[in-house]
Amino acid sequence: MLESLALRAAPTAICLCGLLTALGCNGGGRAGPTVDDGGVTAVGKSSCEQASSAYCRKVFECSPNWGEEVWGTLEGCLATDAADCAYLAGLPGVSPRAIESWAKCSQAIGARSCEEWRYGPPLEVCRYPGGAGKRGSPCHEFAQSESGFCEHPKDPGTGLPSPCGSCEPEPAPGDACNEFDGCGFGDRCIETFPETGGTVMLACVQPAAQGGPCREELAGVCRGELLCRQGRCERPLRRGATCAGSWQCEGDLRCVQGKCADPLPEGASCDDAGVCVRGFGCPFLTCDRRLPAGSSCQYHEQCLSDFCLDADLCADNDPPVAVGEACAPDAYATGIGPYCADNAFCDPVTSSCVLRRPVGGPCRDSEECLDWLVCGSRKCAEPLAPMCM
């Protein structure tokens, strides 16, 4: 549910906001704070709110698209990040310095330039202080463990981890990992392909700094938003730079005729679907709007789903639609879209996508709240933590 302090330091390092998102935990009871100011008193709440201001404003200054993807709006980030801070500080066994550490990390992030935010090293001040949990003792979040790591066994039936794990040593680079448990401070859990052949596995990797060696087939091996280009970690290319593909260009730029440039609008001449603005393809050397499921087609790239069936109809696998666009309120029940993007839900009244709501926002069910929140008493709130014994 909550990312560790280390994961708050860079936009590419967040792990879907932690465990509770995947687990859907809403049972048990939230334990009281470990110290008098464990996130529930006025002083603790104020500290969390001040810290969240520094952090969220930096997110929306330097990585607005990522901020919108996770929290929807700056206001959503401010409310929910402050609640996350208080929630974590109130878990049993968490360090008495929980809020202090969260605040120092947020202030340090807020003081960074956008260049440092995107490409800089992990901030040591964001290393979360260990909790009281000794090796082998039960835990729910990393911050409860003395080592700063909580290992969660997977349920063989569901493939999801148990809400309660055990305090274990922090993994080192090269150790096996999974997408839920993560790795040690500053490391990432990524797919690795042995150079001499063998089984693909998830392993902890320390991302390389600018200029460091990398392999282009391994995603996430470079620090922050650096990209692997010709065997070295380098910054994305800016407007006008020579490029081999749009993936090398900065932000929303596309590789147009070998140069990083703005995406081409509707009607523009093109030679590759990847150079057109979102929702458009290049089937006939012109940027044309892609077709929804069931439309008549000749080529795969005419379809939103990127697949034209043998019956010359676009397959029903359209990408999610954005906030404000039309959607099907019963899409998940019927299997027939359009579906909303992850940061939105389909309002049954207007049949259009609406941003998911942050802590304190009105709701009818949990689908209307940010992914890791639940709807209780018609308001979005933090889920109750399980009691791990």
RODO-2510 file (C-alpha; in nm, 4 decimals, decimal comma):
residues 389
     n   res          X          Y          Z
     1     m     0,0000     0,0000     0,0000
     2     l     0,2778     0,2394     0,0897
     3     e     0,6078     0,2935    -0,0814
     4     s     0,9133     0,3093     0,1410
     5     l     1,1033     0,6341     0,1831
     6     a     1,3627     0,5074    -0,0618
     7     l     1,0986     0,4559    -0,3283
     8     r     0,9705     0,8132    -0,2911
     9     a     1,2997     0,9542    -0,4170
    10     a     1,2449     0,9009    -0,7896
    11     p     0,9376     0,8652    -1,0144
    12     t     1,0566     0,5488    -1,1873
    13     a     1,1139     0,3628    -0,8617
    14     i     0,7620     0,3526    -0,7193
    15     c     0,6269    -0,0030    -0,6926
    16     l     0,2537     0,0475    -0,7408
    17     c     0,2377     0,2049    -0,3987
    18     g     0,3356    -0,1130    -0,2189
    19     l     0,1788    -0,4244    -0,0867
    20     l    -0,1805    -0,3473    -0,0006
    21     t    -0,2647    -0,2516    -0,3567
    22     a    -0,1917    -0,6062    -0,4647
    23     l    -0,3257    -0,7712    -0,1521
    24     g    -0,6535    -0,5863    -0,1193
    25     c    -0,6205    -0,6014     0,2595
    26     n    -0,9050    -0,4466     0,4489
    27     g    -0,9356    -0,6629     0,7560
    28     g    -0,7895    -0,6719     1,1024
    29     g    -0,7505    -0,3546     1,3028
    30     r    -0,5118    -0,0667     1,2885
    31     a    -0,2783    -0,0719     1,5832
    32     g    -0,2160     0,2355     1,7931
    33     p     0,0944     0,4482     1,7442
    34     t     0,4257     0,3237     1,8758
    35     v     0,5017     0,6632     2,0311
    36     d     0,2883     0,9521     2,1521
    37     d     0,3370     1,1323     1,8219
    38     g     0,3005     0,8306     1,5938
    39     g     0,1046     1,0084     1,3253
    40     v    -0,2276     1,0566     1,5017
    41     t    -0,1722     1,3657     1,7173
    42     a    -0,2064     1,7205     1,5873
    43     v     0,1729     1,7672     1,5781
    44     g     0,2269     1,4452     1,3828
    45     k    -0,0524     1,5257     1,1390
    46     s     0,0881     1,8738     1,0776
    47     s     0,4378     1,7320     1,0134
    48     c     0,2976     1,4861     0,7602
    49     e     0,1054     1,7608     0,5803
    50     q     0,4093     1,9884     0,5590
    51     a     0,6262     1,7042     0,4283
    52     s     0,3693     1,6093     0,1659
    53     s     0,3608     1,9645     0,0319
    54     a     0,7346     1,9583    -0,0476
    55     y     0,7154     1,6116    -0,2029
    56     c     0,3975     1,6486    -0,4091
    57     r     0,4864     1,9887    -0,5510
    58     k     0,8180     1,8469    -0,6730
    59     v     0,6391     1,5502    -0,8326
    60     f     0,3990     1,7725    -1,0261
    61     e     0,6756     2,0157    -1,1203
    62     c     0,9164     1,7560    -1,2570
    63     s     0,7011     1,4548    -1,3544
    64     p     0,3413     1,5786    -1,3958
    65     n     0,2337     1,2834    -1,6103
    66     w     0,3532     1,0391    -1,3459
    67     g     0,1845     1,2460    -1,0731
    68     e    -0,1458     1,2352    -1,2603
    69     e    -0,1091     0,8613    -1,3186
    70     v    -0,0662     0,7894    -0,9465
    71     w    -0,2672     1,0602    -0,7644
    72     g    -0,4726     1,2334    -1,0336
    73     t    -0,4136     1,5892    -0,9119
    74     l    -0,1767     1,7824    -0,6869
    75     e    -0,4551     1,8101    -0,4308
    76     g    -0,5027     1,4332    -0,4429
    77     c    -0,1312     1,3811    -0,3812
    78     l    -0,1270     1,6284    -0,0885
    79     a    -0,4186     1,4636     0,0905
    80     t    -0,3196     1,1029     0,0292
    81     d     0,0561     1,1316     0,0850
    82     a    -0,0065     1,2967     0,4228
    83     a    -0,2451     1,0161     0,5147
    84     d     0,0110     0,7564     0,4017
    85     c     0,2684     0,9188     0,6300
    86     a     0,0401     0,9007     0,9340
    87     y    -0,0727     0,5469     0,8481
    88     l     0,2816     0,4122     0,8296
    89     a     0,3859     0,5843     1,1505
    90     g     0,0968     0,4188     1,3335
    91     l     0,1890     0,0585     1,2507
    92     p     0,3154    -0,1520     1,5430
    93     g     0,6918    -0,1768     1,5767
    94     v     0,7700     0,1150     1,3441
    95     s     1,0552     0,3444     1,4517
    96     p     0,9617     0,6390     1,6775
    97     r     1,1420     0,8508     1,4160
    98     a     0,8937     0,7507     1,1453
    99     i     0,7391     1,0916     1,0791
   100     e     1,0708     1,2711     1,1294
   101     s     1,2347     1,0494     0,8663
   102     w     0,9424     1,0837     0,6249
   103     a     0,9579     1,4633     0,6605
   104     k     1,3370     1,4821     0,6075
   105     c     1,3082     1,2678     0,2959
   106     s     1,0269     1,4823     0,1551
   107     q     1,2119     1,8063     0,2247
   108     a     1,5265     1,6710     0,0576
   109     i     1,3260     1,5662    -0,2484
   110     g     1,1567     1,9051    -0,2610
   111     a     1,4969     2,0793    -0,2578
   112     r     1,6228     1,8858    -0,5613
   113     s     1,6291     2,0336    -0,9098
   114     c     1,4265     1,8523    -1,1741
   115     e     1,7546     1,7320    -1,3252
   116     e     1,8487     1,5719    -0,9913
   117     w     1,4965     1,4341    -0,9537
   118     r     1,5136     1,2588    -1,2902
   119     y     1,8750     1,1441    -1,2988
   120     g     2,0291     1,1757    -0,9522
   121     p     2,1280     0,8997    -0,7074
   122     p     1,9023     0,7780    -0,4249
   123     l     1,8957     1,0143    -0,1292
   124     e     2,0517     0,8539     0,1762
   125     v     1,8175     1,0551     0,3978
   126     c     1,5334     0,8556     0,2395
   127     r     1,6620     0,5269     0,3825
   128     y     1,3834     0,4354     0,6244
   129     p     1,4875     0,3752     0,9879
   130     g     1,4568     0,0110     1,0917
   131     g     1,1693    -0,0984     1,3115
   132     a     1,1566    -0,3261     1,6122
   133     g     1,0992    -0,6534     1,4249
   134     k     1,3796    -0,9073     1,4684
   135     r     1,4618    -1,1666     1,2040
   136     g     1,1758    -1,4134     1,1690
   137     s     0,9172    -1,2013     1,3503
   138     p     0,5897    -1,1167     1,1706
   139     c     0,5525    -0,7958     0,9709
   140     h     0,3253    -0,6296     0,7216
   141     e     0,5393    -0,3380     0,5941
   142     f     0,9153    -0,2992     0,5474
   143     a     0,9321    -0,0239     0,8090
   144     q     0,8347    -0,2677     1,0861
   145     s     1,1486    -0,4764     1,0301
   146     e     1,4823    -0,4083     1,1980
   147     s     1,6536    -0,4785     0,8646
   148     g     1,4113    -0,2646     0,6674
   149     f     1,2813    -0,5662     0,4760
   150     c     0,9652    -0,7777     0,5136
   151     e     0,9473    -1,0972     0,3068
   152     h     0,5965    -1,2088     0,2021
   153     p     0,5365    -1,5702     0,0929
   154     k     0,3161    -1,6155    -0,2114
   155     d    -0,0155    -1,7973    -0,1952
   156     p     0,0179    -2,0772    -0,4554
   157     g    -0,3560    -2,0588    -0,5203
   158     t    -0,3799    -1,6888    -0,6047
   159     g    -0,0216    -1,6012    -0,6916
   160     l    -0,0467    -1,3067    -0,4524
   161     p     0,1609    -1,2636    -0,1370
   162     s     0,0247    -1,3078     0,2116
   163     p    -0,0629    -0,9822     0,3919
   164     c     0,1679    -1,0937     0,6724
   165     g     0,5304    -1,1811     0,6137
   166     s     0,8444    -1,2158     0,8208
   167     c     1,1361    -0,9840     0,8959
   168     e     1,4371    -1,0989     0,6939
   169     p     1,7761    -0,9570     0,5864
   170     e     1,7669    -0,6994     0,3086
   171     p     1,8400    -0,8597    -0,0318
   172     a     2,1727    -0,7762    -0,1982
   173     p     2,2281    -0,7018    -0,5696
   174     g     2,1986    -1,0278    -0,7611
   175     d     1,9596    -1,1895    -0,5127
   176     a     1,6302    -1,3247    -0,6426
   177     c     1,3252    -1,1043    -0,5790
   178     n     0,9603    -1,0648    -0,6740
   179     e     0,7468    -0,7695    -0,7744
   180     f     0,5903    -0,7497    -0,4288
   181     d     0,8869    -0,7801    -0,1913
   182     g     1,1247    -0,5597    -0,3868
   183     c     1,4938    -0,5152    -0,3083
   184     g     1,7387    -0,3303    -0,0860
   185     f     1,7738     0,0474    -0,0680
   186     g     1,8237     0,2008    -0,4125
   187     d     1,8011    -0,1342    -0,5977
   188     r     1,5344    -0,2515    -0,8413
   189     c     1,3714    -0,5878    -0,9024
   190     i     1,3927    -0,6494    -1,2793
   191     e     1,3975    -0,9331    -1,5287
   192     t     1,7514    -1,0480    -1,6007
   193     f     1,8791    -1,2494    -1,8959
   194     p     2,2058    -1,4352    -1,8275
   195     e     2,4677    -1,3416    -2,0874
   196     t     2,5590    -1,7085    -2,1309
   197     g     2,1975    -1,8192    -2,1688
   198     g     1,9691    -1,9830    -1,9170
   199     t     1,6448    -1,9047    -1,7374
   200     v     1,5105    -1,5514    -1,7217
   201     m     1,4636    -1,4491    -1,3578
   202     l     1,3752    -1,1526    -1,1405
   203     a     1,6796    -1,0275    -0,9549
   204     c     1,7850    -0,7217    -0,7559
   205     v     1,9955    -0,4820    -0,9621
   206     q     2,1686    -0,1588    -0,8624
   207     p     2,0788     0,0886    -1,1400
   208     a     2,3776     0,2385    -1,3216
   209     a     2,4561     0,6109    -1,3173
   210     q     2,4932     0,8225    -1,6319
   211     g     2,7714     0,6777    -1,8457
   212     g     2,7547     0,3409    -1,6704
   213     p     2,7379     0,0121    -1,8651
   214     c     2,3998    -0,1433    -1,9464
   215     r     2,2217    -0,3884    -2,1727
   216     e     1,9410    -0,2468    -2,3854
   217     e     1,7243    -0,5572    -2,3533
   218     l     1,7042    -0,5138    -1,9740
   219     a     1,4458    -0,2561    -1,8679
   220     g     1,5176    -0,0512    -1,5558
   221     v     1,8941    -0,1045    -1,5386
   222     c     1,9686     0,2683    -1,5531
   223     r     1,9171     0,5168    -1,2712
   224     g     1,5994     0,7275    -1,2662
   225     e     1,4872     0,8259    -1,6152
   226     l     1,8187     0,7439    -1,7838
   227     l     1,7995     0,5163    -2,0897
   228     c     2,0328     0,2476    -2,2144
   229     r     2,1735     0,3613    -2,5498
   230     q     2,4595     0,1832    -2,7252
   231     g     2,5581     0,0031    -2,4071
   232     r     2,5701     0,3117    -2,1808
   233     c     2,3158     0,4804    -1,9541
   234     e     2,2397     0,8204    -2,1040
   235     r     1,9793     1,0928    -2,0722
   236     p     1,6802     1,0842    -2,3106
   237     l     1,7342     1,2859    -2,6271
   238     r     1,5970     1,6384    -2,6511
   239     r     1,4095     1,8048    -2,9361
   240     g     1,6186     1,8081    -3,2541
   241     a     1,8583     1,5301    -3,1516
   242     t     1,9245     1,2389    -3,3890
   243     c     1,7322     0,9279    -3,2799
   244     a     1,6787     0,5642    -3,3752
   245     g     1,3318     0,5359    -3,2211
   246     s     1,0772     0,7316    -3,0162
   247     w     1,1771     0,5447    -2,7000
   248     q     1,5062     0,7400    -2,7044
   249     c     1,3340     1,0808    -2,6993
   250     e     1,2499     1,2891    -2,3944
   251     g     0,8945     1,3013    -2,2561
   252     d     0,6229     1,2976    -2,5232
   253     l     0,8602     1,3629    -2,8143
   254     r     0,8633     1,1219    -3,1090
   255     c     1,1403     1,0165    -3,3457
   256     v     1,0208     1,1853    -3,6676
   257     q     1,2434     1,1346    -3,9722
   258     g     1,5374     1,0541    -3,7480
   259     k     1,4985     1,3563    -3,5160
   260     c     1,3234     1,3950    -3,1797
   261     a     1,0203     1,6183    -3,2385
   262     d     0,6617     1,6789    -3,1327
   263     p     0,4188     1,3998    -3,2349
   264     l     0,2497     1,4536    -3,5695
   265     p    -0,1148     1,5737    -3,5710
   266     e    -0,4127     1,4296    -3,7570
   267     g    -0,3661     1,4429    -4,1330
   268     a     0,0132     1,4827    -4,1250
   269     s     0,2297     1,2705    -4,3560
   270     c     0,3992     0,9843    -4,1694
   271     d     0,5968     0,6667    -4,2207
   272     d     0,5534     0,5026    -3,8786
   273     a     0,2542     0,4726    -3,6442
   274     g     0,4747     0,5660    -3,3507
   275     v     0,5222     0,9251    -3,4714
   276     c     0,1552     1,0268    -3,4520
   277     v    -0,0259     1,1777    -3,1546
   278     r    -0,2015     0,9455    -2,9080
   279     g    -0,4965     0,7595    -3,0616
   280     f    -0,3723     0,7922    -3,4205
   281     g    -0,1921     0,5479    -3,6515
   282     c    -0,0185     0,5617    -3,9883
   283     p    -0,1726     0,2854    -4,2029
   284     f    -0,1836     0,4884    -4,5262
   285     l     0,1143     0,7255    -4,4766
   286     t    -0,1138     0,9756    -4,3023
   287     c    -0,1892     1,0126    -3,9295
   288     d    -0,5445     0,8787    -3,9079
   289     r    -0,7612     0,8152    -3,6020
   290     r    -0,7418     0,4541    -3,4886
   291     l    -1,0646     0,2537    -3,5017
   292     p    -1,2520     0,0997    -3,2045
   293     a    -1,3436    -0,2680    -3,1693
   294     g    -1,5813    -0,3989    -3,4367
   295     s    -1,4772    -0,1449    -3,7017
   296     s    -1,3919    -0,2582    -4,0539
   297     c    -1,0148    -0,2748    -4,1103
   298     q    -0,7394    -0,3863    -4,3463
   299     y    -0,4277    -0,3436    -4,1326
   300     h    -0,3493    -0,4029    -3,7647
   301     e    -0,2320    -0,0473    -3,7020
   302     q    -0,5729     0,0897    -3,8046
   303     c    -0,7149    -0,0530    -3,4814
   304     l    -0,6920     0,0792    -3,1271
   305     s    -0,6285    -0,2799    -3,0241
   306     d    -0,3406    -0,3109    -3,2781
   307     f    -0,5119    -0,6234    -3,4144
   308     c    -0,7307    -0,6613    -3,7260
   309     l    -0,9096    -0,9991    -3,7206
   310     d    -0,9339    -1,2365    -4,0185
   311     a    -1,2924    -1,1133    -4,0582
   312     d    -1,1532    -0,7656    -4,1305
   313     l    -1,2829    -0,6292    -3,8024
   314     c    -1,0847    -0,4630    -3,5231
   315     a    -1,0424    -0,6936    -3,2237
   316     d    -1,2017    -0,6062    -2,8880
   317     n    -0,8862    -0,5226    -2,6939
   318     d    -0,8859    -0,1452    -2,7052
   319     p    -0,6505     0,0493    -2,4753
   320     p    -0,8073     0,2330    -2,1820
   321     v    -0,9541     0,5771    -2,2425
   322     a    -0,8574     0,8969    -2,0620
   323     v    -1,0416     1,1188    -1,8146
   324     g    -1,3430     1,2888    -1,9739
   325     e    -1,3812     1,0332    -2,2530
   326     a    -1,6803     0,8031    -2,2976
   327     c    -1,6692     0,4634    -2,1265
   328     a    -1,8877     0,1619    -2,0438
   329     p    -1,9926     0,1566    -1,6733
   330     d    -2,0428    -0,2213    -1,6846
   331     a    -1,7258    -0,2965    -1,8823
   332     y    -1,5708    -0,5222    -1,6165
   333     a    -1,8939    -0,7212    -1,5792
   334     t    -1,9606    -0,7662    -1,9510
   335     g    -1,6047    -0,7620    -2,0849
   336     i    -1,7068    -0,4978    -2,3385
   337     g    -1,5302    -0,1600    -2,3192
   338     p    -1,4259     0,1148    -2,3425
   339     y    -1,2408     0,0860    -2,0113
   340     c    -1,0972     0,3788    -1,8162
   341     a    -0,7267     0,4245    -1,7480
   342     d    -0,5995     0,3052    -1,4087
   343     n    -0,6240     0,6518    -1,2514
   344     a    -0,9956     0,6823    -1,3344
   345     f    -1,3318     0,5077    -1,2994
   346     c    -1,6407     0,5091    -1,5229
   347     d    -1,9125     0,7295    -1,3738
   348     p    -2,2428     0,5409    -1,4230
   349     v    -2,4351     0,8699    -1,4388
   350     t    -2,2384     1,0316    -1,7226
   351     s    -2,0731     0,7198    -1,8769
   352     s    -1,7448     0,9102    -1,8836
   353     c    -1,4108     0,8540    -1,7098
   354     v    -1,3579     1,0472    -1,3845
   355     l    -1,0374     1,0674    -1,1784
   356     r    -1,0223     0,8293    -0,8833
   357     r    -1,0549     1,0171    -0,5546
   358     p    -0,7943     1,0725    -0,2819
   359     v    -0,8259     1,0368     0,0939
   360     g    -1,1402     1,2164     0,2099
   361     g    -1,2998     1,2193    -0,1355
   362     p    -1,6643     1,1094    -0,1758
   363     c    -1,7271     0,7546    -0,2994
   364     r    -1,9919     0,4888    -0,3474
   365     d    -1,7476     0,1985    -0,3632
   366     s    -1,3708     0,1426    -0,3547
   367     e    -1,3417     0,1483    -0,7352
   368     e    -1,3924     0,5261    -0,7151
   369     c    -1,0882     0,5725    -0,4859
   370     l    -0,7154     0,5681    -0,5624
   371     d    -0,6063     0,2068    -0,6068
   372     w    -0,4717     0,1465    -0,2554
   373     l    -0,7615     0,3171    -0,0734
   374     v    -1,1001     0,1786     0,0296
   375     c    -1,4441     0,3369     0,0467
   376     g    -1,5834     0,3527     0,4007
   377     s    -1,8706     0,5683     0,5281
   378     r    -1,8911     0,7068     0,1716
   379     k    -1,5384     0,8530     0,1886
   380     c    -1,2073     0,7241     0,0531
   381     a    -0,9722     0,6201     0,3328
   382     e    -0,6625     0,4159     0,4128
   383     p    -0,7378     0,0425     0,4460
   384     l    -0,7129    -0,1207     0,7865
   385     a    -0,3815    -0,2971     0,8381
   386     p    -0,3895    -0,6714     0,9163
   387     m    -0,2849    -0,7820     1,2636
   388     c     0,0247    -0,9945     1,2012
   389     m     0,0965    -1,2228     1,4959
***
